Amino acid sequence: MRVDYLGLEAFVAIADYGSFQRAAEALSLSQAALSHRLRKIEEDLGAPLLIRSSREVSLTQAGQALLPEARRLLKALQDTYEAARAGAQNRARRFAFACLPTVANSFLPAVLHGLQQDRPDISFDLLDIPVTRIVEAVRSGAAEFGLTIVTAELADLRIRPLADEDYHLFLPQDHPLAARASVTLDDIEGLAMVRISSQSKNRQLLDIAFGQMRDRLRWQFEVQSATMAMRLVARGMALTILPQSALSMAPTALVSRPFDGVRLQRKLGVVSRRGAPLSEGAAALLQRIEDEMQAHFPDHLRISADPRSRPRG
């Protein structure tokens, strides 16, 4: 048997106010509608709940037995409803976005700190994941937008370029090439190098930029992540080529140097779903990211390169 919550609400209101008129006003009902709800629950229960006289309303024995349980049920329902509504409001303020790990570590913290200072009500989930997973996170709705490497336009997604980032040579501080302001590909020919797996978007971009030169380099090691590549470099086992922002994640024993004579860059941008408007919080953050990247992205990379700001390892 289903529970007649509207009937229970009418019964409790009449019992609490001691008057059909006042109960009807409290529930924003007509007295006829209130009386209908009361009759319906009495018919369902098979017993009268109230005795109505010209002067007062009193409870029958069945009404006295039902009243405390009816109050408990209505209170539990109200608490559940309020909790659900509060949860929906919190979810409306909380959002998820995806970002390349290198960018998340070097550039994003300052932007997120500014957002927290101005909008302490906003909560978010940051998915710092590889580029291959960012598109799928946005496409599936797991992230409202993603900061990633710009590639070919996708029919179901919108991509907006924001900034270019150079690739640098990563090497130990005591390596002879570290004394130079910049290096060339000829400088590293014959030296032990470590590169990322061929499935990496960074690897694919570098292969295209190197052209035939990539076959002249001595790729002694291949690993799956930039973090592992930098650890091998820190051990003096090899050198590696990574986006400049990766230095924010590097051990303090490493430095990076730009290249001369070849253009090694990746284009960073934001990817979002076409026809799917961003939540208010996500839109506020994305605007800050776009403004900051277009105006100051290289400056952030220089700051992140300061050894004092990088993790030890």
Disulfide bonds with the S-S distance in Angstrom:
none
